[in-house]
């Protein structure tokens, strides 16, 4: 399968991304090292380090690679921020922590995770911090990780046009509700799935790393 255009990021990308989620028994470091070797030998270009930034950051620092990095904010990071300034500080702190973990000055895809809907001050502070980080070259594409109630996410999205990429869990109701909005806004679509299926046309599939490597191999034949 050829590369796909990721919405208005204007980037052509390989349609399978790997998510750094580890399963099974034994040493996490040993499993991660084995999978990192397999990942670097595959056509996959992007690694989502959100499940374990420090672990994957070590291998990104130590191995010569051209992998792009995706990361999402922790669950409900904004919900305890009393005002826009503190919300912005929380986002900036997470960006700096991630950059330190991976030993880089730039995160290619940075997703704002929305599980519970933040209030207007929290959201405004977060988006201001993201735009400033982009202007300073700390992050590339700004994304929305839509984990919360689909209709609440849709209502929020319709008042904000800051997101160039949408990360959507592979659930029928969520996709039916949010895919039309993504298409209307020309946002790239990344589908988070543990199902062993290939991405739909024009979409990117984000799968657990071992599964992603197998999918990429099937696509690359």
C-alpha distance (Angstrom), angle and dihedral (degrees) to the residues before:
residue distance angle dihedral
X1 . . .
X2 3.79 . .
X3 3.77 124.3 .
X4 3.80 119.2 -79.8
X5 3.80 130.7 -137.0
X6 3.80 108.0 -110.9
X7 3.77 98.9 -142.1
X8 3.75 119.2 -97.6
X9 3.78 93.1 -16.2
X10 3.82 80.8 86.5
X11 3.80 88.6 -142.8
X12 3.78 123.7 134.6
X13 3.79 108.4 -143.2
X14 3.78 139.9 179.1
X15 3.83 104.5 -99.3
X16 3.81 97.0 -125.0
X17 3.81 122.8 69.1
X18 3.79 124.6 -175.0
X19 3.78 122.5 -127.1
X20 3.79 114.0 -151.3
X21 3.78 94.9 -128.7
X22 3.81 114.3 139.9
X23 3.79 125.8 -157.4
X24 3.77 133.6 179.0
X25 3.78 136.3 48.7
X26 3.77 130.3 -60.2
X27 3.77 134.1 47.3
X28 3.79 114.5 -14.3
X29 3.79 89.9 -150.4
X30 3.80 92.7 53.7
X31 3.80 92.0 49.0
X32 3.80 91.8 45.4
X33 3.80 91.6 49.8
X34 3.80 91.8 51.5
X35 3.78 92.7 47.1
X36 3.80 92.7 45.4
X37 3.81 89.2 56.9
X38 3.81 90.3 50.4
X39 3.80 91.5 45.3
X40 3.80 93.2 53.2
X41 3.81 89.6 50.5
X42 3.83 91.5 52.0
X43 3.82 129.4 78.2
X44 3.83 91.1 -111.5
X45 3.80 112.1 124.9
X46 3.82 103.6 -176.5
X47 3.80 133.1 57.5
X48 3.80 122.4 -167.6
X49 3.78 104.4 -147.7
X50 3.82 96.2 -178.7
X51 3.84 96.2 113.3
X52 3.83 93.0 57.1
X53 3.83 115.8 3.4
X54 3.81 95.8 171.6
X55 3.80 94.5 48.9
X56 3.79 96.2 47.7
X57 3.79 91.3 37.5
X58 3.78 89.4 62.9
X59 3.80 92.3 56.9
X60 3.80 92.4 43.0
X61 3.80 88.7 54.6
X62 3.79 96.2 44.1
X63 3.81 101.4 41.3
X64 3.78 125.9 65.8
X65 3.79 103.8 -119.1
X66 3.78 145.8 145.1
X67 3.77 96.3 -146.5
X68 3.77 117.8 144.6
X69 3.78 116.7 -134.3
X70 3.77 129.7 -129.9
X71 3.80 123.1 -175.2
X72 3.79 136.0 171.0
X73 3.78 127.5 -151.8
X74 3.81 117.3 -103.0
X75 3.79 118.9 -90.3
X76 3.81 112.9 -71.2
X77 3.81 93.1 -10.9
X78 3.80 91.8 159.2
X79 3.77 102.2 43.7
X80 3.80 97.1 89.1
X81 3.81 95.0 46.4
X82 3.83 108.6 113.4
X83 3.80 94.1 -158.0
X84 3.81 145.4 6.8
X85 3.80 94.4 -91.3
X86 3.77 94.7 57.2
X87 3.81 91.2 43.3
X88 3.80 88.3 54.9
X89 3.81 91.2 47.7
X90 3.81 91.2 51.9
X91 3.81 91.4 53.1
X92 3.79 93.1 45.9
X93 3.80 91.7 48.8
X94 3.79 91.4 52.1
X95 3.80 91.6 49.3
X96 3.82 91.5 51.0
X97 3.82 92.0 46.9
X98 3.80 90.3 51.6
X99 3.80 93.5 47.8
X100 3.80 90.0 50.7
X101 3.82 91.1 48.9
X102 3.80 94.0 53.5
X103 3.79 97.1 35.9
X104 3.78 93.9 -126.9
X105 3.78 137.7 114.8
X106 3.82 96.2 -136.9
X107 3.82 138.7 51.7
X108 3.80 111.5 -156.9
X109 3.82 99.0 -154.0
X110 3.80 122.3 20.0
X111 3.80 117.8 -175.3
X112 3.80 126.1 -161.3
X113 3.81 103.9 -142.0
X114 3.79 114.4 -141.3
X115 3.80 114.8 -168.6
X116 3.79 97.8 143.0
X117 3.80 116.6 23.2
X118 3.84 113.2 -103.2
X119 3.78 120.4 -138.5
X120 3.80 122.2 -106.4
X121 3.81 95.2 -94.0
X122 3.79 93.3 49.1
X123 3.79 92.8 47.7
X124 3.81 93.9 45.5
X125 3.79 91.8 51.1
X126 3.79 92.1 48.1
X127 3.79 94.2 49.2
X128 3.79 92.1 47.3
X129 3.80 89.5 52.4
X130 3.81 91.4 48.9
X131 3.78 93.2 50.0
X132 3.81 91.4 48.2
X133 3.82 90.6 48.9
X134 3.78 89.9 51.3
X135 3.80 92.2 49.4
X136 3.81 89.0 51.3
X137 3.79 91.7 50.1
X138 3.80 96.0 -113.8
X139 3.81 94.3 120.1
X140 3.78 135.7 23.8
X141 3.81 120.1 -161.0
X142 3.81 117.7 18.1
X143 3.78 113.4 -136.6
X144 3.79 140.4 -171.0
X145 3.82 117.4 -136.8
X146 3.80 102.3 -157.5
X147 3.80 104.9 -155.3
X148 3.80 97.3 138.0
X149 3.80 132.3 80.4
X150 3.83 105.7 -46.3
X151 3.81 96.5 -133.0
X152 3.81 92.2 48.7
X153 3.81 90.0 49.6
X154 3.80 90.2 48.1
X155 3.81 92.5 51.9
X156 3.80 91.5 49.7
X157 3.80 92.9 45.4
X158 3.78 92.2 53.1
X159 3.80 90.1 60.4
X160 3.83 95.1 45.7
X161 3.77 127.9 52.3
X162 3.80 98.2 -178.6
X163 3.79 97.8 109.2
X164 3.79 122.0 94.3
X165 3.81 95.6 175.0
X166 3.80 132.3 35.9
X167 3.80 123.1 -153.4
X168 3.80 107.0 -156.1
X169 3.81 125.5 -176.6
X170 3.80 111.6 -126.1
X171 3.80 97.8 -103.1
X172 3.81 123.4 130.6
X173 3.82 97.5 -131.9
X174 3.80 93.0 46.0
X175 3.78 94.0 48.5
X176 3.81 93.5 45.2
X177 3.80 90.7 50.9
X178 3.79 101.0 41.3
X179 3.80 107.3 28.7
X180 3.84 93.5 74.4
X181 3.82 90.0 52.9
X182 3.79 91.0 48.4
X183 3.79 90.5 51.6
X184 3.81 92.5 45.7
X185 3.81 90.2 53.4
X186 3.83 94.1 40.9
X187 3.78 89.7 -122.0
X188 3.78 117.3 161.8
X189 3.80 112.9 -112.2
X190 3.80 122.9 -134.9
X191 3.81 113.8 -179.5
X192 3.81 116.4 -153.4
X193 3.79 107.3 -147.1
X194 3.77 141.9 156.0
X195 3.80 91.0 -165.7
X196 3.77 115.0 111.6
X197 3.78 95.8 -119.6
X198 3.76 137.1 120.0
X199 3.81 120.2 -111.2
X200 3.78 120.1 -91.7
X201 3.77 117.2 -111.7
X202 3.80 112.0 -69.8
X203 3.80 93.9 11.3
X204 3.78 135.3 103.3
X205 3.80 120.7 -133.8
X206 3.81 116.9 -141.9
X207 3.80 107.8 -161.3
X208 3.81 136.6 165.8
X209 3.78 107.1 -76.8
X210 3.80 99.0 -107.1
X211 3.80 92.0 47.4
X212 3.82 91.7 44.2
X213 3.80 91.3 55.5
X214 3.81 90.5 52.9
X215 3.82 92.0 47.7
X216 3.79 91.6 48.0
X217 3.78 90.6 51.4
X218 3.80 90.8 52.2
X219 3.81 91.4 49.5
X220 3.78 93.8 46.3
X221 3.81 96.3 54.8
